[in-house]
Amino acid sequence: MIKTILIATDYSLESLNILKRVLKEKNAEENDTQYKILLVSGYDMGDSIRDLLFTTKSNVFSKIRTKEFCDAYGIVVNKYPHLVDKIVCDIFTGSLQRAFNNYVKAEEITEAYYSSSLKNKNTKGKFDLAPYIRKCKDLASYEVVLGTPEFMPEKGRLAEVFVEI
């Protein structure tokens, strides 16, 4: 059986701690379920006709997602290959709750995880999905409290993925 999970992210290495914790919990359950994981960030496309016509997802991802993030989530997934059917990076560009509810229904998402401690920084246009997730009635939503140490010598680097949470 395959279930779909949404993880709200800002495409930082710190946000992968949510993915690590979710996979660790699902691994402890020891059932035969595999998961399609959607790593989703909110992104405001703007009002410009030019931007709306000529901006593609790959253009957006080149702005908001780093190479370190891609390498890091590959490492996390390789730790739990029996749990992950596939991981998809996506952006939500809507601005209404109804649009988010339709996105959840279309992707057949059953659970969503988010963290209030993640702040969408460094990139113009990103917004937090947590309010949309909390208001969605068709979705089991869980807030993950990230407790990262204050001092971490590898903060912001790929080695941060190997720190146990």
N, C-alpha and C positions, 0 to 999 in steps of 0.2 A: 504494500500500500504506500502511496506517495501523498504526502501532505505538503502544503505550501505555507511558508513562513515569511513574513515581512520583517525586516530589521531596518529601522530608521537609522541612517548613518549620515555623517558629514564627510565621508571618505578620508578620514584621518586614521592614523594607526591606532589611536586611542579608541576609536569606535569599534575596532575589531575585537575589543574585549567583550562586547556584547555577543558577538558571534561565538567567541571562545566559550563563554559561560553557557550559552544556549546549547551548543553542541556537547558540552560536558554534562549538562543535565539530561539531555536526550540519551546520551550514552549510558548514563546510570539507570535509566528506565529499562534498558535491555529488552526492547521489543523489536519487531521486524519492520518497523516503519522507516522509510527513507524520506528525505525532505528536499523539496525544491526551495531554495533560499533566495529571496529577493532582497538585495541590498539597495534601498531606495533613499534618495535625498530629494527634498523639495527644491525646485528651481523655477524662478520667475523669468520667463522668456522676454518680458518687456512688452511694450506697445508698438514698437517700430515695425512697420510692414517689412522693411528690409531684414530685420532680425528674425521675424517670424518665418519669412520665406527661405532664408539662406542658412539658418542655424540648424545643424543636425545634432543628433545625440553624440556622435563621435567628437564634434566640435566642443560640446558642453563638457564631455568627459575629459577632453584634453585640458580644460581649464580647472576642473574641480577634483580630478582623481590623479594621484601621483603614481609613478612606477613602483615606489616602495609599497604602496597600498596593494597594488595588484600582486606583487611578489608575496606579500605577507598573507593575503587571504588564501593564496595557493598553498602556503605552508600549513595554515590552520586546517584547510580542507583535507590535505594529505594525512593529517593525524586521525581523521575520522572518515575514511573513504566508504565505510559500510553505512554511514548515515546520510551522506550527501548524494542526492541524485544529480543535481546541478545547482550552480550559483549563477544568478543573473544580476548584473548591476543595472539599475534603472533610475530614471528621474520622474518625479511627479510634477507636472507643470500646471495643474489646475489651481483654482483659487477658491473654489466652493466646496463645502462639505459633501454635497451631492455628487460632485465629480470624483471625490476620493472614495465615496461609497461605491460608485460604479466601477472604479479601478479595482477595489477589493473584490467585488463580485465577478468581474471579468477575469481576474487572475486566480480566482477560487482560493483566496487566502483565508486560512482558518485561525492563525495566531499572528500577533504582532508584538515586537519587542522594541523598546525605546529607552533612552536615558535622558533625564533632564539636565545632566551635567555636561552634555555635549552642546557646544555653542557653535553655530555655523559662522565661522570666521574665515578670514583670508580670501574669500571669494564673493564678489558682488553677485547678488541674485539668488543665493541659497536661502532657504527658509526652513524652519523646524516643522517636522511632520507630527510631533507629539500631540498638539491640540486636535488634529484631524483623527488620529488614532484613538484618542480617548473618547471622542464623540461618536465614533462608528459603532452602531449597535450590533452589526453582523460579525463582529470581530472580537475574539478573546485577546485582550491587550494586557501586557505585563511591563511594568517599569523595572529596569535593571539599574541598580545603584552601583556605580563604578567606584571602587576603592583603590585607586592607584597610589603608590607611594609618592610622597612629596619629592624625594630625591631619587632619581633614576638616571644612572650615567648614560644609558642608551636611549633617553627620551627623544622621540621623533625619528628614530632609526629602526631599521628592520629587526634588530635584536630585541626590540621591545616586545615583539610577538612571543618570544620564548619565556617571558616573565610569567610566572603562575599568578593567577588572580584568585 
